[in-house]
């Protein structure tokens, strides 16, 4: 009911092994590997071999608040390498060039595409969120990811209301970033989101307002949720 994906930002493949082991020890349902944090990408094939948990490959460019500074072609090549070598999911931004071809290519090698949209400034109205959802569905997303930013506590209600309805159309991940968005991060799976994100610990948060998996598990336990 309350699936949690732990997002980890390893600098080396050896560190990725260690972080995966720690995430699995805390019963992560999925693990996102932030490939844009890696200094080198020549040992990608080794990462899935050490994991019993489904892995998500994410390689965010700097213009999307990530750390990858190479070309778009290089970025996509790394994602395809991850898909070919056993990452179950690959996260691609809605604005990625040649999106349709990339999705077809990912599916051909057995990976499931997560098409993601981020608004780093605000939480759009429901009509705009629905428009993004329909675009992601039309592209062939296996999971539709729509992440906004909470400027007001009421923005949590907007995202949770959206998740409740959108989850009947597609596998959806949606919540609001920022300190004010913590309620939506925690509660979105309760309202139908396929999963939510957490950090492995306080030092390795990959987004503003992210809770640790320990905090989330404790909160779900207190609420009587699993």
C-alpha positions in Angstrom: 0.0 0.0 0.0 2.8 2.4 0.9 5.7 1.7 -1.4 8.8 3.8 -0.8 11.6 4.3 -3.3 14.9 5.3 -1.7 16.9 7.7 -3.8 20.7 7.4 -3.4 23.4 9.6 -4.9 26.6 7.5 -5.1 29.9 9.1 -6.2 31.4 5.7 -7.1 30.0 2.3 -8.1 31.5 0.8 -4.9 29.6 3.4 -2.9 26.4 2.4 -4.8 26.9 -1.2 -3.6 27.1 0.0 0.0 24.0 2.3 -0.3 21.9 -0.4 -2.0 22.8 -2.8 0.8 21.7 -0.2 3.4 18.5 0.6 1.5 17.6 -3.1 1.3 18.3 -3.5 5.0 15.6 -0.8 5.5 13.1 -2.6 3.3 13.1 -0.2 0.4 10.5 -1.2 -2.2 12.5 0.4 -5.0 15.9 2.1 -5.2 16.7 5.1 -7.4 20.3 5.4 -8.4 21.2 9.0 -9.3 23.6 8.3 -12.1 24.3 12.0 -12.4 26.1 11.8 -9.1 28.6 9.2 -10.3 32.0 10.4 -11.3 32.4 7.6 -13.9 29.9 5.5 -15.7 32.1 2.6 -17.0 30.9 0.0 -14.4 27.2 0.5 -14.7 26.6 -3.2 -15.5 27.9 -4.2 -12.0 25.2 -2.2 -10.1 22.1 -4.3 -10.8 24.0 -7.5 -10.1 24.3 -6.6 -6.4 20.6 -5.6 -5.9 17.6 -7.8 -5.1 15.4 -4.7 -5.4 14.1 -3.1 -8.6 16.4 -0.2 -9.6 15.5 3.1 -11.2 18.2 4.8 -13.4 18.0 8.6 -13.2 20.5 10.9 -14.9 19.4 14.5 -14.4 21.0 17.3 -16.4 22.1 20.4 -14.6 19.3 22.4 -16.2 16.9 20.1 -14.4 18.6 20.5 -11.0 20.8 17.5 -11.5 24.6 17.1 -11.7 25.2 15.7 -15.2 27.2 18.2 -17.2 27.8 16.3 -20.4 25.9 16.5 -23.7 22.3 15.3 -24.2 23.5 12.4 -26.4 25.9 11.3 -23.6 23.2 11.5 -21.0 20.8 9.4 -23.0 23.6 6.9 -23.8 24.2 6.3 -20.1 20.5 5.8 -19.5 20.3 3.2 -22.4 23.4 1.4 -21.0 21.7 1.2 -17.6 18.5 -0.2 -19.3 20.5 -2.8 -21.2 22.3 -3.9 -18.0 19.4 -4.7 -15.8 17.9 -1.5 -14.4 14.2 -2.2 -14.3 13.1 1.5 -14.7 14.6 4.5 -16.4 13.5 8.0 -15.5 13.3 10.4 -18.4 12.2 14.0 -18.3 9.2 15.1 -20.3 11.2 17.7 -22.1 13.8 15.1 -23.3 14.6 15.4 -27.1 13.5 12.5 -29.3 11.4 11.2 -26.4 9.2 8.8 -28.4 12.2 7.0 -29.9 13.9 6.8 -26.5 10.9 5.2 -25.0 10.7 2.6 -27.8 14.4 1.9 -27.4 14.1 1.4 -23.7 11.1 -0.9 -24.0 13.0 -3.0 -26.6 15.8 -3.8 -24.1 13.2 -4.6 -21.3 13.2 -1.4 -19.3 10.1 0.4 -18.1 10.1 4.2 -18.8 9.2 6.7 -16.1 8.2 9.9 -17.8 8.7 12.8 -15.3 7.7 16.4 -15.0 9.0 18.8 -12.4 7.8 22.3 -11.5 10.5 23.8 -9.3 8.5 27.0 -8.7 4.9 26.2 -7.8 2.1 23.7 -7.8 0.0 24.2 -11.0 -3.8 23.9 -11.0 -5.5 20.6 -11.4 -6.3 21.3 -15.1 -2.6 21.8 -15.8 -1.6 18.7 -13.9 -4.1 16.7 -15.9 -2.7 18.0 -19.1 0.7 16.9 -18.2 -0.6 13.4 -17.2 -2.4 13.0 -20.5 0.8 13.9 -22.4 2.8 11.4 -20.4 0.2 8.7 -21.0 0.2 9.4 -24.7 4.0 9.0 -24.8 3.7 5.5 -23.4 5.0 6.0 -19.9 4.9 3.0 -17.7 4.9 5.3 -14.7 3.8 9.0 -14.9 5.8 11.1 -12.5 4.6 14.7 -11.7 6.4 16.6 -9.0 5.5 20.1 -8.0 6.8 22.6 -5.4 4.7 23.6 -2.4 4.5 27.3 -1.8 1.4 27.0 0.5 0.4 24.1 2.7 -2.8 23.9 0.6 -0.7 22.7 -2.3 -0.6 19.3 -0.6 -4.3 19.1 -1.0 -4.0 19.9 -4.7 -1.5 17.1 -5.3 -3.3 14.5 -3.2 -6.6 15.3 -4.9 -4.9 14.9 -8.2 -3.3 11.6 -7.2 -6.6 10.2 -6.0 -8.2 10.7 -9.5 -5.1 10.2 -11.7 -4.3 6.8 -10.1 -7.4 5.4 -11.7 -6.0 6.2 -15.2 -2.3 5.3 -14.8 0.5 4.4 -12.4 1.3 7.8 -10.9 3.9 9.3 -8.7 3.0 12.8 -7.5 3.8 15.0 -4.6 5.1 18.5 -3.8 8.7 19.3 -3.0 9.9 21.6 -0.3 9.4 21.8 3.4 5.7 22.6 3.0 5.3 19.5 0.8 6.2 16.9 3.3 2.6 15.8 3.9 2.1 15.0 0.2 5.4 13.1 0.1 4.2 10.9 3.0 0.5 10.5 2.1 0.6 10.3 -1.7 0.7 6.4 -1.7 -2.2 6.4 0.7 -4.2 8.3 -2.0 -3.2 6.0 -4.8 0.4 6.9 -5.9 2.4 3.9 -7.1 5.3 4.9 -4.7 6.9 7.9 -3.0 10.5 8.9 -2.5 12.7 9.0 0.6 16.3 9.4 1.4 18.5 6.8 3.0 19.6 9.2 5.7 19.8 12.9 6.6 23.1 13.4 4.8 22.1 12.0 1.4 18.8 13.8 0.6 18.4 14.3 -3.2 15.5 16.9 -3.0 14.2 19.6 -0.8 11.7 18.4 1.8 12.7 14.7 1.4 12.1 12.6 4.5 14.3 9.6 5.4 12.9 6.1 4.9 13.2 5.7 8.7 10.9 8.7 9.3 8.4 7.5 6.7 8.2 3.9 8.1 7.7 5.3 11.6 4.9 7.6 10.4 3.1 4.8 8.5 3.4 2.6 11.5 1.9 5.3 13.8 -0.9 5.8 11.2 -1.6 2.1 11.1 -0.5 1.9 7.4 1.8 -0.6 5.7 
